[in-house]
Amino acid sequence: MKNLLQAIAAGAILLAAGSAMAGGDTPAVVFDMGGKFDKSFNQGVYNGVEKFRKETGTKYREFEVKNPTQREQAVRKMAQRGSNPVLGVGFAQAPAIEKVAKEFPNTRFAIIDMVVGLPNVQSIVFKEHEGSFLVGVLAAAASKSGKVGFVGGMDIPLIRRFQCGFEQGVKHANAKMQIYANMTGTTPSAWNDPTKGAELAKSQFDRGADVVFAAAGGTGIGVYQAAKDNGKYAIGVDSNQNYLHPGTMLTSMLKRVDVAAYNTFKSASDGSWKPGLQVLGLKEGGVDWALDEHNKALITPAMKGQVEQAKADIIAGKIKVHDYMADNTCTY
């Protein structure tokens, strides 16, 4: 029975992988838990690979991980079918990418948000603390109560990096600001729990916060709804989420996973793909803040000037944003 169930699961992954281009390299992407339409991290990657498909006409295989046991199986099936490159989305796919990349040394792999040091793997990581610093500056500038909040997804060092960068930006703009912070949970389900996100945001609003930054994947949807329901501001993450609740979304911290995904597929197709580490911060255009028609009425010229000055100072090295993941501490 166990072998039968494993065979059925493997078959499901093969079917879900989508149609292939016979005889040639077909790129593949394995989305992580939360799904490609999470309106945040995974969806940013989806937007990037879709842009590649529309521009080039090249189809790609895809799979959405529903539970942790599927990661390695999905990555391996993509490689077995000749997919090249295979892109793993999220830090949690690192063990799967590392193991399968060793089994398929002639296949190119890429991973977003973690480093896998193999000669056929491209590792793409971001300076989330730099982008979070900028939205922290905006949160402090927009706050009337002197209190702001942060809601993280899974309690891991990566999300602490967002929190730490945000807190530094808040304090840079106004050292007297009070900051509340909560994590949603300690398991992958923390990325997709809008109800819990709304509860955490509501508790921060009840304590006086009037701007809350969510770095929580799909859980953030609940944070944004709570902000709208309570007449407060929210800050989105990863993708530009300003459109979700215009007038409520103060801005979004952009993490350009769409660009990373697009470049991975495009470089593989034009022969410029290279393994190794890419670190994308403000200077490289990897992170930023979002200003568009949905939030421009909320951002005064003074606020825009303040955040753009901070951005320029970080790029120039005048402001050093502490990276929580360097030593697992947060200093201001």
Contacts in CASP RR format, 6 or more apart in sequence:
PFRMAT RR
TARGET T0000
AUTHOR 0000-0000-0000
METHOD contacts of the structure
MODEL  1
MKNLLQAIAAGAILLAAGSAMAGGDTPAVVFDMGGKFDKSFNQGVYNGVE
KFRKETGTKYREFEVKNPTQREQAVRKMAQRGSNPVLGVGFAQAPAIEKV
AKEFPNTRFAIIDMVVGLPNVQSIVFKEHEGSFLVGVLAAAASKSGKVGF
VGGMDIPLIRRFQCGFEQGVKHANAKMQIYANMTGTTPSAWNDPTKGAEL
AKSQFDRGADVVFAAAGGTGIGVYQAAKDNGKYAIGVDSNQNYLHPGTML
TSMLKRVDVAAYNTFKSASDGSWKPGLQVLGLKEGGVDWALDEHNKALIT
PAMKGQVEQAKADIIAGKIKVHDYMADNTCTY
9 70 0 8 1.000
9 73 0 8 1.000
10 73 0 8 1.000
10 77 0 8 1.000
13 63 0 8 1.000
13 70 0 8 1.000
13 73 0 8 1.000
13 74 0 8 1.000
13 77 0 8 1.000
14 77 0 8 1.000
14 81 0 8 1.000
16 62 0 8 1.000
16 63 0 8 1.000
16 64 0 8 1.000
17 28 0 8 1.000
17 61 0 8 1.000
17 62 0 8 1.000
17 63 0 8 1.000
17 74 0 8 1.000
17 77 0 8 1.000
17 78 0 8 1.000
17 81 0 8 1.000
17 83 0 8 1.000
18 61 0 8 1.000
18 62 0 8 1.000
19 59 0 8 1.000
20 26 0 8 1.000
20 59 0 8 1.000
20 61 0 8 1.000
20 81 0 8 1.000
20 82 0 8 1.000
20 83 0 8 1.000
21 58 0 8 1.000
21 59 0 8 1.000
25 82 0 8 1.000
25 83 0 8 1.000
25 84 0 8 1.000
25 268 0 8 1.000
26 58 0 8 1.000
26 59 0 8 1.000
26 60 0 8 1.000
26 61 0 8 1.000
26 81 0 8 1.000
26 82 0 8 1.000
26 83 0 8 1.000
26 84 0 8 1.000
27 49 0 8 1.000
27 52 0 8 1.000
27 58 0 8 1.000
27 60 0 8 1.000
27 61 0 8 1.000
27 83 0 8 1.000
27 84 0 8 1.000
27 85 0 8 1.000
27 86 0 8 1.000
27 87 0 8 1.000
27 264 0 8 1.000
27 265 0 8 1.000
27 268 0 8 1.000
27 269 0 8 1.000
28 60 0 8 1.000
28 61 0 8 1.000
28 62 0 8 1.000
28 63 0 8 1.000
28 78 0 8 1.000
28 81 0 8 1.000
28 83 0 8 1.000
28 85 0 8 1.000
28 86 0 8 1.000
28 87 0 8 1.000
29 45 0 8 1.000
29 46 0 8 1.000
29 49 0 8 1.000
29 60 0 8 1.000
29 61 0 8 1.000
29 62 0 8 1.000
29 63 0 8 1.000
29 86 0 8 1.000
29 87 0 8 1.000
29 88 0 8 1.000
29 89 0 8 1.000
29 261 0 8 1.000
30 62 0 8 1.000
30 63 0 8 1.000
30 65 0 8 1.000
30 71 0 8 1.000
30 74 0 8 1.000
30 75 0 8 1.000
30 78 0 8 1.000
30 86 0 8 1.000
30 87 0 8 1.000
30 88 0 8 1.000
30 89 0 8 1.000
30 93 0 8 1.000
31 42 0 8 1.000
31 45 0 8 1.000
31 46 0 8 1.000
31 62 0 8 1.000
31 63 0 8 1.000
31 64 0 8 1.000
31 65 0 8 1.000
31 89 0 8 1.000
32 41 0 8 1.000
32 42 0 8 1.000
32 65 0 8 1.000
32 71 0 8 1.000
32 88 0 8 1.000
32 89 0 8 1.000
32 90 0 8 1.000
32 92 0 8 1.000
32 93 0 8 1.000
33 65 0 8 1.000
33 66 0 8 1.000
33 67 0 8 1.000
33 68 0 8 1.000
33 92 0 8 1.000
33 188 0 8 1.000
33 189 0 8 1.000
33 191 0 8 1.000
33 192 0 8 1.000
34 42 0 8 1.000
34 64 0 8 1.000
34 191 0 8 1.000
34 192 0 8 1.000
34 217 0 8 1.000
34 218 0 8 1.000
35 42 0 8 1.000
35 43 0 8 1.000
35 64 0 8 1.000
35 65 0 8 1.000
35 192 0 8 1.000
36 42 0 8 1.000
36 43 0 8 1.000
36 45 0 8 1.000
36 46 0 8 1.000
36 62 0 8 1.000
36 64 0 8 1.000
37 43 0 8 1.000
37 46 0 8 1.000
38 191 0 8 1.000
38 192 0 8 1.000
38 217 0 8 1.000
38 218 0 8 1.000
39 218 0 8 1.000
39 221 0 8 1.000
39 239 0 8 1.000
39 241 0 8 1.000
39 244 0 8 1.000
40 217 0 8 1.000
40 218 0 8 1.000
40 220 0 8 1.000
40 236 0 8 1.000
40 237 0 8 1.000
40 238 0 8 1.000
40 239 0 8 1.000
40 241 0 8 1.000
41 89 0 8 1.000
41 90 0 8 1.000
41 217 0 8 1.000
41 237 0 8 1.000
41 238 0 8 1.000
41 239 0 8 1.000
41 255 0 8 1.000
41 257 0 8 1.000
42 64 0 8 1.000
42 89 0 8 1.000
43 239 0 8 1.000
44 238 0 8 1.000
44 239 0 8 1.000
44 257 0 8 1.000
44 258 0 8 1.000
44 261 0 8 1.000
45 87 0 8 1.000
45 89 0 8 1.000
45 112 0 8 1.000
45 257 0 8 1.000
45 258 0 8 1.000
45 260 0 8 1.000
45 261 0 8 1.000
46 261 0 8 1.000
47 239 0 8 1.000
47 258 0 8 1.000
47 261 0 8 1.000
48 257 0 8 1.000
48 258 0 8 1.000
48 259 0 8 1.000
48 261 0 8 1.000
48 262 0 8 1.000
49 60 0 8 1.000
49 62 0 8 1.000
49 87 0 8 1.000
49 261 0 8 1.000
49 262 0 8 1.000
49 265 0 8 1.000
51 258 0 8 1.000
51 262 0 8 1.000
52 58 0 8 1.000
52 60 0 8 1.000
52 261 0 8 1.000
52 262 0 8 1.000
52 265 0 8 1.000
52 266 0 8 1.000
52 269 0 8 1.000
53 59 0 8 1.000
53 60 0 8 1.000
56 266 0 8 1.000
56 269 0 8 1.000
58 265 0 8 1.000
58 269 0 8 1.000
60 265 0 8 1.000
61 78 0 8 1.000
61 81 0 8 1.000
61 83 0 8 1.000
63 70 0 8 1.000
63 74 0 8 1.000
63 77 0 8 1.000
63 78 0 8 1.000
65 71 0 8 1.000
65 74 0 8 1.000
65 93 0 8 1.000
68 92 0 8 1.000
68 188 0 8 1.000
71 92 0 8 1.000
71 93 0 8 1.000
71 95 0 8 1.000
71 96 0 8 1.000
72 95 0 8 1.000
72 96 0 8 1.000
72 99 0 8 1.000
72 100 0 8 1.000
74 96 0 8 1.000
75 86 0 8 1.000
75 88 0 8 1.000
75 93 0 8 1.000
75 96 0 8 1.000
75 97 0 8 1.000
75 100 0 8 1.000
75 109 0 8 1.000
76 96 0 8 1.000
76 100 0 8 1.000
76 103 0 8 1.000
78 86 0 8 1.000
79 86 0 8 1.000
79 100 0 8 1.000
79 103 0 8 1.000
79 104 0 8 1.000
79 107 0 8 1.000
79 109 0 8 1.000
82 107 0 8 1.000
83 107 0 8 1.000
84 107 0 8 1.000
84 108 0 8 1.000
84 268 0 8 1.000
85 107 0 8 1.000
85 108 0 8 1.000
85 109 0 8 1.000
85 110 0 8 1.000
85 122 0 8 1.000
85 264 0 8 1.000
85 265 0 8 1.000
85 268 0 8 1.000
85 273 0 8 1.000
86 97 0 8 1.000
86 100 0 8 1.000
86 107 0 8 1.000
86 108 0 8 1.000
86 109 0 8 1.000
86 110 0 8 1.000
87 109 0 8 1.000
87 110 0 8 1.000
87 111 0 8 1.000
87 112 0 8 1.000
87 261 0 8 1.000
87 264 0 8 1.000
87 265 0 8 1.000
88 96 0 8 1.000
88 97 0 8 1.000
88 109 0 8 1.000
88 110 0 8 1.000
88 111 0 8 1.000
88 112 0 8 1.000
89 112 0 8 1.000
89 113 0 8 1.000
89 257 0 8 1.000
89 261 0 8 1.000
90 111 0 8 1.000
90 112 0 8 1.000
90 113 0 8 1.000
90 114 0 8 1.000
91 113 0 8 1.000
91 114 0 8 1.000
91 156 0 8 1.000
91 158 0 8 1.000
92 188 0 8 1.000
93 111 0 8 1.000
93 114 0 8 1.000
94 111 0 8 1.000
94 114 0 8 1.000
94 115 0 8 1.000
94 116 0 8 1.000
97 109 0 8 1.000
97 111 0 8 1.000
97 116 0 8 1.000
97 121 0 8 1.000
98 116 0 8 1.000
98 117 0 8 1.000
98 118 0 8 1.000
98 121 0 8 1.000
100 109 0 8 1.000
101 107 0 8 1.000
101 109 0 8 1.000
101 116 0 8 1.000
101 118 0 8 1.000
101 120 0 8 1.000
101 121 0 8 1.000
102 118 0 8 1.000
104 120 0 8 1.000
105 119 0 8 1.000
105 120 0 8 1.000
106 120 0 8 1.000
107 120 0 8 1.000
108 120 0 8 1.000
108 121 0 8 1.000
108 122 0 8 1.000
108 268 0 8 1.000
108 273 0 8 1.000
108 275 0 8 1.000
109 116 0 8 1.000
109 118 0 8 1.000
109 120 0 8 1.000
109 121 0 8 1.000
109 122 0 8 1.000
110 121 0 8 1.000
110 122 0 8 1.000
110 123 0 8 1.000
110 124 0 8 1.000
110 264 0 8 1.000
111 121 0 8 1.000
111 122 0 8 1.000
111 123 0 8 1.000
111 124 0 8 1.000
112 124 0 8 1.000
112 125 0 8 1.000
112 257 0 8 1.000
112 260 0 8 1.000
112 261 0 8 1.000
113 124 0 8 1.000
113 125 0 8 1.000
113 126 0 8 1.000
113 158 0 8 1.000
114 123 0 8 1.000
114 125 0 8 1.000
115 123 0 8 1.000
115 125 0 8 1.000
115 277 0 8 1.000
116 123 0 8 1.000
117 123 0 8 1.000
117 276 0 8 1.000
117 277 0 8 1.000
118 275 0 8 1.000
119 275 0 8 1.000
120 275 0 8 1.000
121 275 0 8 1.000
121 276 0 8 1.000
122 264 0 8 1.000
122 273 0 8 1.000
122 274 0 8 1.000
122 275 0 8 1.000
122 276 0 8 1.000
122 278 0 8 1.000
123 276 0 8 1.000
123 277 0 8 1.000
123 278 0 8 1.000
124 260 0 8 1.000
124 264 0 8 1.000
124 278 0 8 1.000
124 280 0 8 1.000
125 277 0 8 1.000
125 278 0 8 1.000
125 279 0 8 1.000
125 280 0 8 1.000
126 255 0 8 1.000
126 256 0 8 1.000
126 257 0 8 1.000
126 279 0 8 1.000
126 280 0 8 1.000
126 281 0 8 1.000
126 286 0 8 1.000
126 287 0 8 1.000
127 279 0 8 1.000
127 280 0 8 1.000
127 281 0 8 1.000
127 282 0 8 1.000
127 286 0 8 1.000
127 287 0 8 1.000
127 321 0 8 1.000
127 323 0 8 1.000
128 158 0 8 1.000
128 161 0 8 1.000
128 162 0 8 1.000
128 165 0 8 1.000
128 215 0 8 1.000
128 253 0 8 1.000
128 255 0 8 1.000
128 287 0 8 1.000
129 161 0 8 1.000
129 162 0 8 1.000
129 164 0 8 1.000
129 165 0 8 1.000
129 168 0 8 1.000
129 321 0 8 1.000
129 322 0 8 1.000
129 323 0 8 1.000
129 324 0 8 1.000
130 165 0 8 1.000
130 281 0 8 1.000
130 282 0 8 1.000
130 287 0 8 1.000
130 314 0 8 1.000
130 321 0 8 1.000
131 165 0 8 1.000
131 253 0 8 1.000
131 254 0 8 1.000
131 255 0 8 1.000
131 281 0 8 1.000
131 282 0 8 1.000
131 287 0 8 1.000
131 288 0 8 1.000
131 289 0 8 1.000
132 161 0 8 1.000
132 162 0 8 1.000
132 163 0 8 1.000
132 164 0 8 1.000
132 165 0 8 1.000
132 166 0 8 1.000
132 169 0 8 1.000
132 213 0 8 1.000
132 215 0 8 1.000
132 253 0 8 1.000
133 165 0 8 1.000
133 166 0 8 1.000
133 168 0 8 1.000
133 169 0 8 1.000
133 172 0 8 1.000
133 310 0 8 1.000
133 314 0 8 1.000
133 319 0 8 1.000
133 321 0 8 1.000
134 169 0 8 1.000
134 253 0 8 1.000
134 282 0 8 1.000
134 288 0 8 1.000
134 289 0 8 1.000
134 307 0 8 1.000
134 310 0 8 1.000
134 311 0 8 1.000
135 166 0 8 1.000
135 213 0 8 1.000
135 235 0 8 1.000
135 236 0 8 1.000
135 250 0 8 1.000
135 251 0 8 1.000
135 252 0 8 1.000
135 253 0 8 1.000
135 289 0 8 1.000
136 148 0 8 1.000
136 165 0 8 1.000
136 166 0 8 1.000
136 167 0 8 1.000
136 168 0 8 1.000
136 169 0 8 1.000
136 170 0 8 1.000
136 173 0 8 1.000
136 213 0 8 1.000
136 235 0 8 1.000
137 169 0 8 1.000
137 170 0 8 1.000
137 172 0 8 1.000
137 173 0 8 1.000
137 306 0 8 1.000
137 307 0 8 1.000
137 310 0 8 1.000
138 235 0 8 1.000
138 250 0 8 1.000
138 251 0 8 1.000
138 289 0 8 1.000
138 299 0 8 1.000
138 303 0 8 1.000
138 306 0 8 1.000
138 307 0 8 1.000
139 148 0 8 1.000
139 149 0 8 1.000
139 166 0 8 1.000
139 170 0 8 1.000
139 211 0 8 1.000
139 213 0 8 1.000
139 233 0 8 1.000
139 235 0 8 1.000
139 250 0 8 1.000
140 146 0 8 1.000
140 148 0 8 1.000
140 169 0 8 1.000
140 170 0 8 1.000
140 171 0 8 1.000
140 172 0 8 1.000
140 173 0 8 1.000
140 174 0 8 1.000
140 177 0 8 1.000
141 173 0 8 1.000
141 174 0 8 1.000
141 302 0 8 1.000
141 303 0 8 1.000
141 306 0 8 1.000
141 307 0 8 1.000
142 210 0 8 1.000
142 211 0 8 1.000
142 233 0 8 1.000
142 250 0 8 1.000
142 298 0 8 1.000
142 303 0 8 1.000
143 174 0 8 1.000
143 177 0 8 1.000
143 210 0 8 1.000
143 211 0 8 1.000
144 210 0 8 1.000
145 208 0 8 1.000
145 209 0 8 1.000
145 210 0 8 1.000
146 174 0 8 1.000
146 176 0 8 1.000
146 177 0 8 1.000
146 178 0 8 1.000
146 210 0 8 1.000
147 177 0 8 1.000
147 178 0 8 1.000
147 179 0 8 1.000
147 180 0 8 1.000
147 207 0 8 1.000
147 208 0 8 1.000
147 209 0 8 1.000
147 210 0 8 1.000
148 170 0 8 1.000
148 177 0 8 1.000
148 178 0 8 1.000
148 179 0 8 1.000
148 180 0 8 1.000
148 209 0 8 1.000
148 210 0 8 1.000
148 211 0 8 1.000
148 212 0 8 1.000
148 213 0 8 1.000
149 179 0 8 1.000
149 180 0 8 1.000
149 181 0 8 1.000
149 204 0 8 1.000
149 209 0 8 1.000
149 211 0 8 1.000
149 212 0 8 1.000
149 213 0 8 1.000
150 162 0 8 1.000
150 163 0 8 1.000
150 166 0 8 1.000
150 167 0 8 1.000
150 179 0 8 1.000
150 180 0 8 1.000
150 181 0 8 1.000
150 182 0 8 1.000
150 212 0 8 1.000
150 213 0 8 1.000
150 214 0 8 1.000
150 215 0 8 1.000
151 181 0 8 1.000
151 182 0 8 1.000
151 183 0 8 1.000
151 184 0 8 1.000
151 197 0 8 1.000
151 200 0 8 1.000
151 201 0 8 1.000
151 204 0 8 1.000
151 212 0 8 1.000
151 213 0 8 1.000
151 214 0 8 1.000
151 215 0 8 1.000
151 216 0 8 1.000
151 219 0 8 1.000
151 220 0 8 1.000
151 223 0 8 1.000
152 159 0 8 1.000
152 162 0 8 1.000
152 163 0 8 1.000
152 181 0 8 1.000
152 182 0 8 1.000
152 183 0 8 1.000
152 184 0 8 1.000
152 190 0 8 1.000
152 214 0 8 1.000
152 215 0 8 1.000
152 216 0 8 1.000
152 219 0 8 1.000
153 159 0 8 1.000
153 183 0 8 1.000
153 184 0 8 1.000
153 185 0 8 1.000
153 190 0 8 1.000
153 191 0 8 1.000
153 215 0 8 1.000
153 216 0 8 1.000
153 217 0 8 1.000
153 219 0 8 1.000
154 183 0 8 1.000
154 184 0 8 1.000
154 185 0 8 1.000
154 186 0 8 1.000
154 187 0 8 1.000
154 188 0 8 1.000
154 190 0 8 1.000
154 191 0 8 1.000
155 183 0 8 1.000
155 184 0 8 1.000
155 185 0 8 1.000
155 186 0 8 1.000
155 190 0 8 1.000
157 324 0 8 1.000
157 325 0 8 1.000
157 328 0 8 1.000
158 325 0 8 1.000
159 183 0 8 1.000
159 215 0 8 1.000
159 216 0 8 1.000
160 324 0 8 1.000
160 325 0 8 1.000
160 328 0 8 1.000
160 330 0 8 1.000
161 323 0 8 1.000
161 324 0 8 1.000
161 325 0 8 1.000
162 213 0 8 1.000
162 215 0 8 1.000
162 237 0 8 1.000
162 253 0 8 1.000
163 181 0 8 1.000
163 215 0 8 1.000
163 324 0 8 1.000
163 330 0 8 1.000
164 322 0 8 1.000
164 323 0 8 1.000
164 324 0 8 1.000
164 330 0 8 1.000
165 321 0 8 1.000
165 322 0 8 1.000
165 324 0 8 1.000
165 330 0 8 1.000
166 179 0 8 1.000
166 213 0 8 1.000
166 215 0 8 1.000
167 179 0 8 1.000
167 181 0 8 1.000
167 330 0 8 1.000
167 332 0 8 1.000
168 321 0 8 1.000
168 322 0 8 1.000
168 330 0 8 1.000
168 332 0 8 1.000
169 310 0 8 1.000
169 321 0 8 1.000
170 177 0 8 1.000
170 179 0 8 1.000
171 177 0 8 1.000
171 179 0 8 1.000
171 332 0 8 1.000
172 310 0 8 1.000
172 319 0 8 1.000
172 332 0 8 1.000
173 306 0 8 1.000
180 204 0 8 1.000
180 207 0 8 1.000
180 209 0 8 1.000
182 200 0 8 1.000
182 203 0 8 1.000
182 204 0 8 1.000
183 190 0 8 1.000
184 190 0 8 1.000
184 191 0 8 1.000
184 193 0 8 1.000
184 196 0 8 1.000
184 197 0 8 1.000
184 200 0 8 1.000
184 216 0 8 1.000
184 219 0 8 1.000
185 196 0 8 1.000
190 196 0 8 1.000
190 216 0 8 1.000
190 219 0 8 1.000
191 216 0 8 1.000
191 217 0 8 1.000
191 218 0 8 1.000
191 219 0 8 1.000
192 217 0 8 1.000
192 218 0 8 1.000
192 219 0 8 1.000
193 218 0 8 1.000
193 219 0 8 1.000
194 218 0 8 1.000
194 219 0 8 1.000
194 220 0 8 1.000
194 221 0 8 1.000
194 222 0 8 1.000
194 223 0 8 1.000
194 225 0 8 1.000
195 222 0 8 1.000
196 219 0 8 1.000
197 214 0 8 1.000
197 216 0 8 1.000
197 219 0 8 1.000
197 220 0 8 1.000
197 222 0 8 1.000
197 223 0 8 1.000
197 226 0 8 1.000
198 222 0 8 1.000
198 223 0 8 1.000
198 225 0 8 1.000
198 226 0 8 1.000
199 226 0 8 1.000
200 223 0 8 1.000
201 212 0 8 1.000
201 214 0 8 1.000
201 222 0 8 1.000
201 223 0 8 1.000
201 226 0 8 1.000
201 227 0 8 1.000
201 234 0 8 1.000
202 226 0 8 1.000
202 230 0 8 1.000
204 212 0 8 1.000
205 212 0 8 1.000
205 226 0 8 1.000
205 227 0 8 1.000
205 230 0 8 1.000
205 232 0 8 1.000
209 232 0 8 1.000
210 232 0 8 1.000
210 233 0 8 1.000
211 232 0 8 1.000
211 233 0 8 1.000
211 234 0 8 1.000
211 235 0 8 1.000
211 250 0 8 1.000
212 223 0 8 1.000
212 227 0 8 1.000
212 232 0 8 1.000
212 233 0 8 1.000
212 234 0 8 1.000
212 235 0 8 1.000
213 234 0 8 1.000
213 235 0 8 1.000
213 236 0 8 1.000
213 237 0 8 1.000
213 253 0 8 1.000
214 220 0 8 1.000
214 223 0 8 1.000
214 224 0 8 1.000
214 234 0 8 1.000
214 235 0 8 1.000
214 236 0 8 1.000
214 237 0 8 1.000
215 237 0 8 1.000
215 253 0 8 1.000
216 223 0 8 1.000
216 237 0 8 1.000
217 237 0 8 1.000
217 238 0 8 1.000
220 236 0 8 1.000
220 237 0 8 1.000
221 244 0 8 1.000
223 234 0 8 1.000
224 234 0 8 1.000
224 236 0 8 1.000
224 241 0 8 1.000
224 244 0 8 1.000
224 245 0 8 1.000
224 248 0 8 1.000
224 249 0 8 1.000
225 245 0 8 1.000
226 232 0 8 1.000
226 234 0 8 1.000
227 233 0 8 1.000
227 234 0 8 1.000
227 245 0 8 1.000
227 248 0 8 1.000
228 234 0 8 1.000
228 245 0 8 1.000
228 248 0 8 1.000
231 248 0 8 1.000
232 248 0 8 1.000
233 248 0 8 1.000
233 249 0 8 1.000
233 250 0 8 1.000
233 298 0 8 1.000
234 245 0 8 1.000
234 248 0 8 1.000
234 249 0 8 1.000
234 250 0 8 1.000
235 249 0 8 1.000
235 250 0 8 1.000
235 251 0 8 1.000
235 252 0 8 1.000
235 253 0 8 1.000
236 242 0 8 1.000
236 249 0 8 1.000
236 251 0 8 1.000
236 252 0 8 1.000
236 253 0 8 1.000
237 252 0 8 1.000
237 253 0 8 1.000
237 255 0 8 1.000
238 252 0 8 1.000
238 253 0 8 1.000
238 254 0 8 1.000
238 255 0 8 1.000
238 257 0 8 1.000
239 252 0 8 1.000
239 254 0 8 1.000
239 258 0 8 1.000
240 252 0 8 1.000
240 254 0 8 1.000
240 290 0 8 1.000
240 292 0 8 1.000
241 249 0 8 1.000
241 252 0 8 1.000
241 290 0 8 1.000
242 249 0 8 1.000
242 251 0 8 1.000
242 252 0 8 1.000
242 290 0 8 1.000
242 292 0 8 1.000
242 294 0 8 1.000
242 295 0 8 1.000
243 249 0 8 1.000
243 292 0 8 1.000
243 294 0 8 1.000
246 294 0 8 1.000
246 295 0 8 1.000
247 294 0 8 1.000
247 295 0 8 1.000
247 297 0 8 1.000
247 298 0 8 1.000
249 294 0 8 1.000
249 295 0 8 1.000
250 295 0 8 1.000
250 298 0 8 1.000
250 299 0 8 1.000
251 289 0 8 1.000
251 290 0 8 1.000
251 291 0 8 1.000
251 295 0 8 1.000
251 298 0 8 1.000
251 299 0 8 1.000
252 289 0 8 1.000
252 290 0 8 1.000
253 287 0 8 1.000
253 288 0 8 1.000
253 289 0 8 1.000
253 290 0 8 1.000
254 286 0 8 1.000
254 287 0 8 1.000
254 288 0 8 1.000
254 289 0 8 1.000
254 290 0 8 1.000
255 286 0 8 1.000
255 287 0 8 1.000
256 280 0 8 1.000
256 285 0 8 1.000
256 286 0 8 1.000
256 287 0 8 1.000
256 288 0 8 1.000
259 285 0 8 1.000
259 286 0 8 1.000
260 278 0 8 1.000
260 280 0 8 1.000
260 286 0 8 1.000
264 273 0 8 1.000
267 273 0 8 1.000
267 274 0 8 1.000
280 286 0 8 1.000
280 287 0 8 1.000
281 287 0 8 1.000
282 288 0 8 1.000
282 311 0 8 1.000
282 314 0 8 1.000
282 315 0 8 1.000
283 315 0 8 1.000
288 311 0 8 1.000
289 307 0 8 1.000
289 311 0 8 1.000
291 299 0 8 1.000
291 304 0 8 1.000
310 319 0 8 1.000
313 319 0 8 1.000
314 321 0 8 1.000
322 329 0 8 1.000
322 330 0 8 1.000
322 331 0 8 1.000
322 332 0 8 1.000
324 330 0 8 1.000
END
